[in-house]
């Protein structure tokens, strides 16, 4: 059961890191802060 979910877990993390990358590149400070606050939780 766990092995069948590995692909979806990996693809989910890829999306998360793409969002963090986009937030870090954004010039609006509140967007970057909001994205990285999710990591702290």
C-alpha positions in Angstrom: 0.0 0.0 0.0 2.8 2.5 0.9 4.7 1.7 -2.3 1.6 2.5 -4.4 1.5 6.0 -2.9 5.2 6.9 -3.4 4.6 8.5 -6.8 1.8 10.8 -5.5 3.9 11.8 -2.4 6.8 12.7 -4.6 4.7 14.7 -7.0 3.1 16.5 -4.1 6.4 17.6 -2.7 7.4 18.8 -6.2 4.4 21.2 -6.2 5.2 22.5 -2.7 8.8 23.3 -3.7 7.6 25.0 -6.9 5.3 27.2 -4.8 8.2 28.1 -2.5 10.4 28.9 -5.4 7.8 31.2 -7.0 7.2 32.9 -3.6 10.9 33.4 -3.0 11.3 35.0 -6.5 8.3 37.4 -6.0 9.2 41.0 -5.1 6.2 41.3 -2.8 7.5 40.5 0.7 4.1 39.5 2.1 3.8 36.7 -0.5 7.2 35.2 0.5 6.4 35.5 4.2 3.0 33.8 3.7 4.5 30.9 1.8 7.2 30.3 4.3 5.0 30.6 7.3 3.4 27.3 6.2 6.8 25.6 6.8 6.9 26.9 10.4 3.5 25.3 11.2 
